[in-house]
Amino acid sequence: MITRHLKENNISYFEHMARALKISILSLKISVAMIVHAILPFIFEKYASDTALILSKELDIKVSE
C-alpha cells in the first residue's frame, strides 16, 4: 500500500516525508496567521494570502510533473 503511492508519484519515502512535512508546516503557519488576523485584523494583513499562494504554487508544480 505505501510503496504503491510512492511508486505512482515516483518519489522515495524520505522525499515524500520531507515534502509532506514542508506542506504541513506551511499550512500550520497559514492557519495560525489567519487566527491571529481574525482577532487582530491589522496583523498579518497579507501574510496568509501570500503564503497560501506559495503553497498553491508548490502543489501545482508537483501535480503537473
All heavy atoms as TSV, in Angstrom:
chain	resi	resn	atom	element	x	y	z
A	1	MET	N	N	0.830	-1.193	0.000
A	1	MET	CA	C	0.000	0.000	0.000
A	1	MET	C	C	0.873	1.255	0.000
A	1	MET	O	O	0.668	2.130	-0.822
A	1	MET	CB	C	-0.959	-0.020	1.190
A	1	MET	CG	C	-1.836	1.191	1.214
A	1	MET	SD	S	-3.322	1.125	2.229
A	1	MET	CE	C	-2.777	0.562	3.786
A	2	ILE	N	N	1.814	1.349	0.905
A	2	ILE	CA	C	2.691	2.524	0.975
A	2	ILE	C	C	3.546	2.624	-0.276
A	2	ILE	O	O	3.679	3.690	-0.869
A	2	ILE	CB	C	3.579	2.489	2.236
A	2	ILE	CG1	C	2.713	2.624	3.482
A	2	ILE	CG2	C	4.619	3.588	2.192
A	2	ILE	CD1	C	3.456	2.419	4.774
A	3	THR	N	N	4.112	1.502	-0.690
A	3	THR	CA	C	5.003	1.541	-1.847
A	3	THR	C	C	4.251	1.899	-3.134
A	3	THR	O	O	4.824	2.529	-4.021
A	3	THR	CB	C	5.735	0.194	-2.035
A	3	THR	OG1	O	4.772	-0.844	-2.146
A	3	THR	CG2	C	6.661	-0.082	-0.879
A	4	ARG	N	N	2.977	1.530	-3.241
A	4	ARG	CA	C	2.198	1.877	-4.428
A	4	ARG	C	C	2.101	3.395	-4.577
A	4	ARG	O	O	2.333	3.944	-5.655
A	4	ARG	CB	C	0.798	1.262	-4.345
A	4	ARG	CG	C	-0.072	1.597	-5.557
A	4	ARG	CD	C	-1.458	0.939	-5.469
A	4	ARG	NE	N	-2.137	1.188	-4.221
A	4	ARG	CZ	C	-2.902	2.262	-3.976
A	4	ARG	NH1	N	-3.069	3.176	-4.899
A	4	ARG	NH2	N	-3.507	2.411	-2.815
A	5	HIS	N	N	1.777	4.073	-3.505
A	5	HIS	CA	C	1.655	5.531	-3.523
A	5	HIS	C	C	2.987	6.186	-3.896
A	5	HIS	O	O	3.023	7.106	-4.710
A	5	HIS	CB	C	1.171	6.031	-2.156
A	5	HIS	CG	C	1.117	7.519	-2.029
A	5	HIS	ND1	N	0.268	8.301	-2.778
A	5	HIS	CD2	C	1.827	8.372	-1.242
A	5	HIS	CE1	C	0.450	9.577	-2.444
A	5	HIS	NE2	N	1.390	9.635	-1.522
A	6	LEU	N	N	4.068	5.691	-3.323
A	6	LEU	CA	C	5.382	6.250	-3.616
A	6	LEU	C	C	5.788	5.982	-5.059
A	6	LEU	O	O	6.325	6.870	-5.732
A	6	LEU	CB	C	6.424	5.686	-2.650
A	6	LEU	CG	C	6.189	6.015	-1.167
A	6	LEU	CD1	C	7.233	5.323	-0.303
A	6	LEU	CD2	C	6.168	7.500	-0.916
A	7	LYS	N	N	5.513	4.796	-5.543
A	7	LYS	CA	C	5.847	4.454	-6.933
A	7	LYS	C	C	5.021	5.277	-7.918
A	7	LYS	O	O	5.534	5.749	-8.929
A	7	LYS	CB	C	5.630	2.961	-7.185
A	7	LYS	CG	C	6.704	2.097	-6.579
A	7	LYS	CD	C	6.423	0.619	-6.823
A	7	LYS	CE	C	7.458	-0.236	-6.115
A	7	LYS	NZ	N	7.157	-1.676	-6.238
A	8	GLU	N	N	3.751	5.452	-7.626
A	8	GLU	CA	C	2.881	6.241	-8.504
A	8	GLU	C	C	3.362	7.681	-8.619
A	8	GLU	O	O	3.204	8.315	-9.657
A	8	GLU	CB	C	1.445	6.237	-7.983
A	8	GLU	CG	C	0.714	4.938	-8.191
A	8	GLU	CD	C	-0.655	4.923	-7.535
A	8	GLU	OE1	O	-0.999	5.884	-6.816
A	8	GLU	OE2	O	-1.389	3.936	-7.738
A	9	ASN	N	N	3.964	8.178	-7.554
A	9	ASN	CA	C	4.443	9.556	-7.537
A	9	ASN	C	C	5.938	9.657	-7.806
A	9	ASN	O	O	6.494	10.762	-7.762
A	9	ASN	CB	C	4.096	10.201	-6.195
A	9	ASN	CG	C	2.608	10.419	-6.079
A	9	ASN	OD1	O	2.072	11.323	-6.695
A	9	ASN	ND2	N	1.931	9.563	-5.329
A	10	ASN	N	N	6.573	8.511	-8.059
A	10	ASN	CA	C	7.996	8.459	-8.371
A	10	ASN	C	C	8.837	9.234	-7.350
A	10	ASN	O	O	9.602	10.137	-7.688
A	10	ASN	CB	C	8.247	8.983	-9.792
A	10	ASN	CG	C	9.639	8.640	-10.284
A	10	ASN	OD1	O	10.209	7.625	-9.882
A	10	ASN	ND2	N	10.174	9.475	-11.143
A	11	ILE	N	N	8.655	8.870	-6.091
A	11	ILE	CA	C	9.317	9.580	-5.006
A	11	ILE	C	C	9.720	8.585	-3.922
A	11	ILE	O	O	9.026	7.585	-3.705
A	11	ILE	CB	C	8.378	10.683	-4.449
A	11	ILE	CG1	C	9.110	11.640	-3.540
A	11	ILE	CG2	C	7.164	10.087	-3.781
A	11	ILE	CD1	C	8.302	12.884	-3.213
A	12	SER	N	N	10.839	8.852	-3.270
A	12	SER	CA	C	11.283	7.959	-2.196
A	12	SER	C	C	10.508	8.268	-0.912
A	12	SER	O	O	9.845	9.308	-0.793
A	12	SER	CB	C	12.781	8.129	-1.936
A	12	SER	OG	O	13.034	9.344	-1.256
A	13	TYR	N	N	10.621	7.366	0.036
A	13	TYR	CA	C	9.938	7.553	1.318
A	13	TYR	C	C	10.377	8.860	1.987
A	13	TYR	O	O	9.551	9.639	2.459
A	13	TYR	CB	C	10.247	6.358	2.235
A	13	TYR	CG	C	9.658	6.502	3.619
A	13	TYR	CD1	C	8.328	6.182	3.854
A	13	TYR	CD2	C	10.431	6.971	4.678
A	13	TYR	CE1	C	7.779	6.319	5.122
A	13	TYR	CE2	C	9.884	7.108	5.947
A	13	TYR	CZ	C	8.564	6.787	6.166
A	13	TYR	OH	O	8.026	6.936	7.403
A	14	PHE	N	N	11.696	9.118	2.006
A	14	PHE	CA	C	12.192	10.310	2.692
A	14	PHE	C	C	11.891	11.590	1.932
A	14	PHE	O	O	11.635	12.634	2.534
A	14	PHE	CB	C	13.689	10.163	2.993
A	14	PHE	CG	C	13.948	9.112	4.044
A	14	PHE	CD1	C	14.467	7.881	3.693
A	14	PHE	CD2	C	13.624	9.343	5.368
A	14	PHE	CE1	C	14.679	6.894	4.654
A	14	PHE	CE2	C	13.829	8.376	6.342
A	14	PHE	CZ	C	14.363	7.142	5.978
A	15	GLU	N	N	11.873	11.535	0.594
A	15	GLU	CA	C	11.466	12.704	-0.187
A	15	GLU	C	C	9.986	13.021	0.092
A	15	GLU	O	O	9.612	14.183	0.252
A	15	GLU	CB	C	11.661	12.444	-1.679
A	15	GLU	CG	C	13.101	12.415	-2.112
A	15	GLU	CD	C	13.268	11.962	-3.551
A	15	GLU	OE1	O	12.497	11.079	-3.999
A	15	GLU	OE2	O	14.171	12.476	-4.213
A	16	HIS	N	N	9.183	11.963	0.146
A	16	HIS	CA	C	7.760	12.124	0.431
A	16	HIS	C	C	7.563	12.719	1.826
A	16	HIS	O	O	6.774	13.644	2.019
A	16	HIS	CB	C	7.057	10.768	0.325
A	16	HIS	CG	C	5.590	10.842	0.552
A	16	HIS	ND1	N	5.038	10.797	1.811
A	16	HIS	CD2	C	4.555	10.951	-0.316
A	16	HIS	CE1	C	3.726	10.886	1.703
A	16	HIS	NE2	N	3.410	10.968	0.424
A	17	MET	N	N	8.295	12.188	2.802
A	17	MET	CA	C	8.170	12.670	4.168
A	17	MET	C	C	8.570	14.145	4.260
A	17	MET	O	O	7.861	14.949	4.873
A	17	MET	CB	C	9.047	11.847	5.114
A	17	MET	CG	C	8.943	12.279	6.561
A	17	MET	SD	S	9.861	11.232	7.715
A	17	MET	CE	C	11.534	11.417	7.138
A	18	ALA	N	N	9.672	14.511	3.617
A	18	ALA	CA	C	10.143	15.900	3.664
A	18	ALA	C	C	9.123	16.843	3.027
A	18	ALA	O	O	8.811	17.905	3.569
A	18	ALA	CB	C	11.493	16.023	2.968
A	19	ARG	N	N	8.584	16.447	1.884
A	19	ARG	CA	C	7.602	17.294	1.194
A	19	ARG	C	C	6.317	17.420	2.001
A	19	ARG	O	O	5.753	18.508	2.134
A	19	ARG	CB	C	7.298	16.714	-0.182
A	19	ARG	CG	C	6.360	17.585	-0.976
A	19	ARG	CD	C	6.344	17.183	-2.442
A	19	ARG	NE	N	5.487	18.100	-3.157
A	19	ARG	CZ	C	4.173	17.920	-3.311
A	19	ARG	NH1	N	3.592	16.865	-2.809
A	19	ARG	NH2	N	3.445	18.805	-3.962
A	20	ALA	N	N	5.852	16.299	2.554
A	20	ALA	CA	C	4.626	16.330	3.348
A	20	ALA	C	C	4.795	17.199	4.591
A	20	ALA	O	O	3.894	17.966	4.952
A	20	ALA	CB	C	4.216	14.913	3.742
A	21	LEU	N	N	5.952	17.102	5.240
A	21	LEU	CA	C	6.208	17.936	6.417
A	21	LEU	C	C	6.303	19.407	6.046
A	21	LEU	O	O	5.789	20.272	6.756
A	21	LEU	CB	C	7.483	17.483	7.127
A	21	LEU	CG	C	7.368	16.158	7.881
A	21	LEU	CD1	C	8.744	15.702	8.361
A	21	LEU	CD2	C	6.410	16.284	9.042
A	22	LYS	N	N	6.949	19.712	4.911
A	22	LYS	CA	C	7.062	21.097	4.452
A	22	LYS	C	C	5.675	21.696	4.219
A	22	LYS	O	O	5.367	22.800	4.680
A	22	LYS	CB	C	7.882	21.152	3.163
A	22	LYS	CG	C	7.998	22.524	2.556
A	22	LYS	CD	C	8.767	22.481	1.249
A	22	LYS	CE	C	8.802	23.836	0.589
A	22	LYS	NZ	N	9.490	23.806	-0.704
A	23	ILE	N	N	4.819	20.948	3.541
A	23	ILE	CA	C	3.459	21.426	3.255
A	23	ILE	C	C	2.657	21.550	4.545
A	23	ILE	O	O	1.914	22.522	4.733
A	23	ILE	CB	C	2.780	20.495	2.243
A	23	ILE	CG1	C	3.457	20.639	0.877
A	23	ILE	CG2	C	1.285	20.773	2.145
A	23	ILE	CD1	C	3.056	19.596	-0.139
A	24	SER	N	N	2.819	20.615	5.464
A	24	SER	CA	C	2.087	20.656	6.740
A	24	SER	C	C	2.491	21.867	7.574
A	24	SER	O	O	1.635	22.555	8.141
A	24	SER	CB	C	2.349	19.379	7.539
A	24	SER	OG	O	1.833	18.276	6.869
A	25	ILE	N	N	3.787	22.120	7.643
A	25	ILE	CA	C	4.282	23.256	8.432
A	25	ILE	C	C	3.816	24.567	7.817
A	25	ILE	O	O	3.375	25.478	8.524
A	25	ILE	CB	C	5.811	23.193	8.583
A	25	ILE	CG1	C	6.183	22.015	9.494
A	25	ILE	CG2	C	6.372	24.504	9.116
A	25	ILE	CD1	C	7.656	21.658	9.492
A	26	LEU	N	N	3.889	24.665	6.500
A	26	LEU	CA	C	3.425	25.876	5.828
A	26	LEU	C	C	1.928	26.079	6.066
A	26	LEU	O	O	1.481	27.195	6.344
A	26	LEU	CB	C	3.725	25.780	4.329
A	26	LEU	CG	C	3.570	27.024	3.492
A	26	LEU	CD1	C	4.366	28.193	4.057
A	26	LEU	CD2	C	4.007	26.744	2.061
A	27	SER	N	N	1.162	25.012	6.005
A	27	SER	CA	C	-0.285	25.099	6.270
A	27	SER	C	C	-0.564	25.529	7.711
A	27	SER	O	O	-1.481	26.315	7.958
A	27	SER	CB	C	-0.948	23.748	6.002
A	27	SER	OG	O	-0.803	23.390	4.664
A	28	LEU	N	N	0.225	25.015	8.632
A	28	LEU	CA	C	0.059	25.393	10.035
A	28	LEU	C	C	0.353	26.878	10.241
A	28	LEU	O	O	-0.381	27.573	10.953
A	28	LEU	CB	C	0.970	24.538	10.921
A	28	LEU	CG	C	0.893	24.807	12.423
A	28	LEU	CD1	C	-0.516	24.567	12.948
A	28	LEU	CD2	C	1.890	23.922	13.156
A	29	LYS	N	N	1.416	27.375	9.589
A	29	LYS	CA	C	1.743	28.807	9.681
A	29	LYS	C	C	0.587	29.659	9.156
A	29	LYS	O	O	0.232	30.672	9.752
A	29	LYS	CB	C	3.008	29.114	8.878
A	29	LYS	CG	C	4.282	28.649	9.511
A	29	LYS	CD	C	5.447	29.036	8.622
A	29	LYS	CE	C	6.782	28.658	9.198
A	29	LYS	NZ	N	7.890	29.084	8.334
A	30	ILE	N	N	0.014	29.239	8.034
A	30	ILE	CA	C	-1.123	29.975	7.470
A	30	ILE	C	C	-2.288	29.971	8.451
A	30	ILE	O	O	-2.920	31.007	8.684
A	30	ILE	CB	C	-1.545	29.369	6.115
A	30	ILE	CG1	C	-0.453	29.576	5.070
A	30	ILE	CG2	C	-2.860	29.973	5.641
A	30	ILE	CD1	C	-0.659	28.775	3.793
A	31	SER	N	N	-2.573	28.828	9.046
A	31	SER	CA	C	-3.690	28.720	9.994
A	31	SER	C	C	-3.511	29.630	11.194
A	31	SER	O	O	-4.438	30.342	11.597
A	31	SER	CB	C	-3.841	27.272	10.467
A	31	SER	OG	O	-4.199	26.448	9.413
A	32	VAL	N	N	-2.318	29.616	11.766
A	32	VAL	CA	C	-2.044	30.462	12.935
A	32	VAL	C	C	-2.170	31.938	12.553
A	32	VAL	O	O	-2.795	32.730	13.277
A	32	VAL	CB	C	-0.662	30.152	13.539
A	32	VAL	CG1	C	-0.279	31.180	14.587
A	32	VAL	CG2	C	-0.638	28.743	14.123
A	33	ALA	N	N	-1.618	32.309	11.414
A	33	ALA	CA	C	-1.694	33.701	10.969
A	33	ALA	C	C	-3.144	34.131	10.759
A	33	ALA	O	O	-3.528	35.242	11.111
A	33	ALA	CB	C	-0.894	33.886	9.687
A	34	MET	N	N	-3.958	33.236	10.222
A	34	MET	CA	C	-5.363	33.580	9.983
A	34	MET	C	C	-6.142	33.713	11.282
A	34	MET	O	O	-7.026	34.565	11.387
A	34	MET	CB	C	-6.002	32.546	9.058
A	34	MET	CG	C	-5.452	32.630	7.638
A	34	MET	SD	S	-6.182	31.436	6.523
A	34	MET	CE	C	-7.746	32.214	6.198
A	35	ILE	N	N	-5.821	32.897	12.268
A	35	ILE	CA	C	-6.480	33.015	13.578
A	35	ILE	C	C	-6.124	34.353	14.217
A	35	ILE	O	O	-6.991	35.075	14.709
A	35	ILE	CB	C	-6.103	31.836	14.494
A	35	ILE	CG1	C	-6.741	30.548	13.970
A	35	ILE	CG2	C	-6.526	32.107	15.936
A	35	ILE	CD1	C	-6.226	29.280	14.624
A	36	VAL	N	N	-4.825	34.685	14.183
A	36	VAL	CA	C	-4.394	35.973	14.740
A	36	VAL	C	C	-5.053	37.114	13.975
A	36	VAL	O	O	-5.559	38.073	14.569
A	36	VAL	CB	C	-2.854	36.098	14.709
A	36	VAL	CG1	C	-2.406	37.498	15.087
A	36	VAL	CG2	C	-2.215	35.062	15.634
A	37	HIS	N	N	-5.072	37.024	12.653
A	37	HIS	CA	C	-5.667	38.070	11.827
A	37	HIS	C	C	-7.170	38.223	12.092
A	37	HIS	O	O	-7.705	39.330	12.071
A	37	HIS	CB	C	-5.430	37.775	10.341
A	37	HIS	CG	C	-6.071	38.766	9.428
A	37	HIS	ND1	N	-5.591	40.054	9.282
A	37	HIS	CD2	C	-7.162	38.665	8.629
A	37	HIS	CE1	C	-6.359	40.696	8.428
A	37	HIS	NE2	N	-7.325	39.864	8.025
A	38	ALA	N	N	-7.845	37.112	12.373
A	38	ALA	CA	C	-9.279	37.179	12.670
A	38	ALA	C	C	-9.547	37.998	13.927
A	38	ALA	O	O	-10.529	38.741	13.997
A	38	ALA	CB	C	-9.845	35.764	12.833
A	39	ILE	N	N	-8.652	37.878	14.899
A	39	ILE	CA	C	-8.820	38.589	16.169
A	39	ILE	C	C	-8.279	40.014	16.085
A	39	ILE	O	O	-8.890	40.951	16.602
A	39	ILE	CB	C	-8.121	37.806	17.301
A	39	ILE	CG1	C	-8.778	36.425	17.445
A	39	ILE	CG2	C	-8.154	38.576	18.617
A	39	ILE	CD1	C	-7.976	35.439	18.260
A	40	LEU	N	N	-7.134	40.150	15.408
A	40	LEU	CA	C	-6.472	41.443	15.262
A	40	LEU	C	C	-6.269	41.722	13.768
A	40	LEU	O	O	-5.222	41.415	13.208
A	40	LEU	CB	C	-5.118	41.435	15.989
A	40	LEU	CG	C	-5.163	41.066	17.469
A	40	LEU	CD1	C	-3.769	40.781	17.997
A	40	LEU	CD2	C	-5.840	42.164	18.275
A	41	PRO	N	N	-7.267	42.301	13.106
A	41	PRO	CA	C	-7.245	42.434	11.642
A	41	PRO	C	C	-6.080	43.247	11.076
A	41	PRO	O	O	-5.784	43.152	9.898
A	41	PRO	CB	C	-8.570	43.123	11.312
A	41	PRO	CG	C	-9.388	43.072	12.531
A	41	PRO	CD	C	-8.491	42.797	13.684
A	42	PHE	N	N	-5.428	44.023	11.900
A	42	PHE	CA	C	-4.307	44.846	11.427
A	42	PHE	C	C	-2.983	44.077	11.435
A	42	PHE	O	O	-1.964	44.587	10.984
A	42	PHE	CB	C	-4.191	46.116	12.287
A	42	PHE	CG	C	-4.151	45.840	13.772
A	42	PHE	CD1	C	-2.950	45.608	14.414
A	42	PHE	CD2	C	-5.331	45.790	14.502
A	42	PHE	CE1	C	-2.920	45.342	15.782
A	42	PHE	CE2	C	-5.309	45.519	15.861
A	42	PHE	CZ	C	-4.099	45.297	16.507
A	43	ILE	N	N	-3.006	42.829	11.893
A	43	ILE	CA	C	-1.806	41.991	11.915
A	43	ILE	C	C	-1.953	40.922	10.835
A	43	ILE	O	O	-3.041	40.392	10.625
A	43	ILE	CB	C	-1.612	41.344	13.305
A	43	ILE	CG1	C	-1.367	42.434	14.337
A	43	ILE	CG2	C	-0.470	40.342	13.287
A	43	ILE	CD1	C	-1.206	41.920	15.741
A	44	PHE	N	N	-0.871	40.616	10.170
A	44	PHE	CA	C	-0.847	39.605	9.099
A	44	PHE	C	C	-1.882	39.907	8.018
A	44	PHE	O	O	-2.580	39.012	7.542
A	44	PHE	CB	C	-1.087	38.192	9.653
A	44	PHE	CG	C	-0.053	37.719	10.630
A	44	PHE	CD1	C	-0.421	37.296	11.893
A	44	PHE	CD2	C	1.282	37.686	10.293
A	44	PHE	CE1	C	0.514	36.839	12.796
A	44	PHE	CE2	C	2.235	37.228	11.181
A	44	PHE	CZ	C	1.854	36.806	12.427
A	45	GLU	N	N	-1.955	41.173	7.618
A	45	GLU	CA	C	-2.963	41.571	6.633
A	45	GLU	C	C	-2.827	40.808	5.320
A	45	GLU	O	O	-3.821	40.479	4.689
A	45	GLU	CB	C	-2.878	43.076	6.371
A	45	GLU	CG	C	-3.338	43.901	7.557
A	45	GLU	CD	C	-3.247	45.380	7.297
A	45	GLU	OE1	O	-3.566	45.814	6.170
A	45	GLU	OE2	O	-2.836	46.111	8.207
A	46	LYS	N	N	-1.596	40.527	4.889
A	46	LYS	CA	C	-1.406	39.843	3.613
A	46	LYS	C	C	-0.649	38.529	3.758
A	46	LYS	O	O	-0.513	37.788	2.792
A	46	LYS	CB	C	-0.646	40.756	2.649
A	46	LYS	CG	C	-1.421	42.013	2.280
A	46	LYS	CD	C	-0.695	42.787	1.237
A	46	LYS	CE	C	-1.265	42.361	-0.090
A	46	LYS	NZ	N	-0.604	42.986	-1.230
A	47	TYR	N	N	-0.154	38.241	4.937
A	47	TYR	CA	C	0.689	37.062	5.128
A	47	TYR	C	C	-0.017	35.770	4.732
A	47	TYR	O	O	0.534	34.958	3.990
A	47	TYR	CB	C	1.170	36.957	6.580
A	47	TYR	CG	C	1.963	35.692	6.842
A	47	TYR	CD1	C	3.316	35.640	6.525
A	47	TYR	CD2	C	1.364	34.558	7.374
A	47	TYR	CE1	C	4.045	34.493	6.731
A	47	TYR	CE2	C	2.086	33.403	7.588
A	47	TYR	CZ	C	3.427	33.373	7.267
A	47	TYR	OH	O	4.133	32.219	7.467
A	48	ALA	N	N	-1.211	35.570	5.202
A	48	ALA	CA	C	-1.924	34.312	4.942
A	48	ALA	C	C	-2.185	34.130	3.449
A	48	ALA	O	O	-1.932	33.056	2.898
A	48	ALA	CB	C	-3.222	34.259	5.731
A	49	SER	N	N	-2.669	35.165	2.788
A	49	SER	CA	C	-2.971	35.027	1.363
A	49	SER	C	C	-1.694	34.875	0.543
A	49	SER	O	O	-1.638	34.069	-0.391
A	49	SER	CB	C	-3.802	36.205	0.851
A	49	SER	OG	O	-3.137	37.421	1.089
A	50	ASP	N	N	-0.638	35.627	0.887
A	50	ASP	CA	C	0.638	35.500	0.176
A	50	ASP	C	C	1.235	34.107	0.368
A	50	ASP	O	O	1.730	33.493	-0.578
A	50	ASP	CB	C	1.635	36.559	0.645
A	50	ASP	CG	C	1.259	37.965	0.204
A	50	ASP	OD1	O	0.376	38.111	-0.663
A	50	ASP	OD2	O	1.859	38.918	0.728
A	51	THR	N	N	1.188	33.601	1.582
A	51	THR	CA	C	1.742	32.279	1.875
A	51	THR	C	C	0.883	31.186	1.246
A	51	THR	O	O	1.408	30.176	0.769
A	51	THR	CB	C	1.871	32.075	3.397
A	51	THR	OG1	O	2.574	33.193	3.946
A	51	THR	CG2	C	2.652	30.821	3.720
A	52	ALA	N	N	-0.415	31.384	1.195
A	52	ALA	CA	C	-1.297	30.409	0.544
A	52	ALA	C	C	-0.975	30.319	-0.952
A	52	ALA	O	O	-1.036	29.232	-1.538
A	52	ALA	CB	C	-2.759	30.784	0.766
A	53	LEU	N	N	-0.614	31.432	-1.563
A	53	LEU	CA	C	-0.211	31.409	-2.975
A	53	LEU	C	C	1.061	30.592	-3.163
A	53	LEU	O	O	1.187	29.833	-4.126
A	53	LEU	CB	C	-0.006	32.836	-3.494
A	53	LEU	CG	C	-1.267	33.632	-3.755
A	53	LEU	CD1	C	-0.922	35.077	-4.118
A	53	LEU	CD2	C	-2.078	32.992	-4.873
A	54	ILE	N	N	2.003	30.745	-2.244
A	54	ILE	CA	C	3.233	29.952	-2.298
A	54	ILE	C	C	2.900	28.473	-2.176
A	54	ILE	O	O	3.413	27.641	-2.934
A	54	ILE	CB	C	4.216	30.391	-1.188
A	54	ILE	CG1	C	4.714	31.811	-1.449
A	54	ILE	CG2	C	5.378	29.419	-1.067
A	54	ILE	CD1	C	5.459	32.430	-0.281
A	55	LEU	N	N	2.031	28.146	-1.255
A	55	LEU	CA	C	1.610	26.753	-1.065
A	55	LEU	C	C	0.927	26.224	-2.325
A	55	LEU	O	O	1.202	25.108	-2.776
A	55	LEU	CB	C	0.678	26.643	0.142
A	55	LEU	CG	C	0.115	25.260	0.439
A	55	LEU	CD1	C	1.227	24.269	0.723
A	55	LEU	CD2	C	-0.829	25.338	1.631
A	56	SER	N	N	0.063	27.019	-2.910
A	56	SER	CA	C	-0.639	26.621	-4.123
A	56	SER	C	C	0.348	26.351	-5.261
A	56	SER	O	O	0.222	25.359	-5.981
A	56	SER	CB	C	-1.614	27.721	-4.536
A	56	SER	OG	O	-2.205	27.419	-5.764
A	57	LYS	N	N	1.338	27.209	-5.405
A	57	LYS	CA	C	2.355	27.008	-6.452
A	57	LYS	C	C	3.153	25.744	-6.197
A	57	LYS	O	O	3.457	25.001	-7.126
A	57	LYS	CB	C	3.273	28.223	-6.529
A	57	LYS	CG	C	2.588	29.436	-7.128
A	57	LYS	CD	C	3.501	30.632	-7.123
A	57	LYS	CE	C	2.757	31.862	-7.624
A	57	LYS	NZ	N	3.565	33.075	-7.555
A	58	GLU	N	N	3.487	25.476	-4.945
A	58	GLU	CA	C	4.226	24.250	-4.600
A	58	GLU	C	C	3.417	23.015	-4.974
A	58	GLU	O	O	3.937	22.058	-5.537
A	58	GLU	CB	C	4.553	24.247	-3.115
A	58	GLU	CG	C	5.122	22.950	-2.588
A	58	GLU	CD	C	6.531	22.627	-3.053
A	58	GLU	OE1	O	7.246	23.558	-3.469
A	58	GLU	OE2	O	6.896	21.445	-3.025
A	59	LEU	N	N	2.140	23.035	-4.690
A	59	LEU	CA	C	1.274	21.901	-5.016
A	59	LEU	C	C	1.082	21.768	-6.523
A	59	LEU	O	O	1.085	20.663	-7.060
A	59	LEU	CB	C	-0.062	22.029	-4.301
A	59	LEU	CG	C	0.005	21.893	-2.786
A	59	LEU	CD1	C	-1.331	22.270	-2.169
A	59	LEU	CD2	C	0.417	20.502	-2.381
A	60	ASP	N	N	0.925	22.881	-7.234
A	60	ASP	CA	C	0.757	22.835	-8.680
A	60	ASP	C	C	1.983	22.282	-9.378
A	60	ASP	O	O	1.870	21.503	-10.315
A	60	ASP	CB	C	0.457	24.237	-9.243
A	60	ASP	CG	C	-0.966	24.671	-8.993
A	60	ASP	OD1	O	-1.808	23.811	-8.656
A	60	ASP	OD2	O	-1.237	25.870	-9.122
A	61	ILE	N	N	3.155	22.666	-8.913
A	61	ILE	CA	C	4.394	22.185	-9.521
A	61	ILE	C	C	4.463	20.672	-9.419
A	61	ILE	O	O	4.759	19.987	-10.390
A	61	ILE	CB	C	5.628	22.822	-8.847
A	61	ILE	CG1	C	5.728	24.298	-9.207
A	61	ILE	CG2	C	6.906	22.096	-9.236
A	61	ILE	CD1	C	6.741	25.069	-8.392
A	62	LYS	N	N	4.164	20.119	-8.264
A	62	LYS	CA	C	4.262	18.683	-8.057
A	62	LYS	C	C	3.159	17.934	-8.790
A	62	LYS	O	O	3.363	16.852	-9.284
A	62	LYS	CB	C	4.240	18.345	-6.562
A	62	LYS	CG	C	5.415	18.910	-5.803
A	62	LYS	CD	C	6.723	18.380	-6.346
A	62	LYS	CE	C	7.892	18.977	-5.594
A	62	LYS	NZ	N	9.176	18.548	-6.116
A	63	VAL	N	N	1.975	18.512	-8.893
A	63	VAL	CA	C	0.863	17.840	-9.554
A	63	VAL	C	C	1.128	17.751	-11.058
A	63	VAL	O	O	0.840	16.758	-11.692
A	63	VAL	CB	C	-0.472	18.587	-9.293
A	63	VAL	CG1	C	-1.578	18.083	-10.186
A	63	VAL	CG2	C	-0.851	18.439	-7.825
A	64	SER	N	N	1.725	18.784	-11.638
A	64	SER	CA	C	1.923	18.821	-13.085
A	64	SER	C	C	3.110	17.973	-13.534
A	64	SER	O	O	3.250	17.697	-14.711
A	64	SER	CB	C	2.101	20.258	-13.559
A	64	SER	OG	O	3.286	20.808	-13.008
A	65	GLU	N	N	3.973	17.570	-12.630
A	65	GLU	CA	C	5.148	16.784	-13.014
A	65	GLU	C	C	4.794	15.349	-13.311
A	65	GLU	O	O	3.851	14.791	-12.905
A	65	GLU	CB	C	6.208	16.828	-11.906
A	65	GLU	CG	C	6.842	18.181	-11.799
A	65	GLU	CD	C	7.901	18.239	-10.699
A	65	GLU	OE1	O	8.064	17.287	-9.900
A	65	GLU	OE2	O	8.581	19.256	-10.638
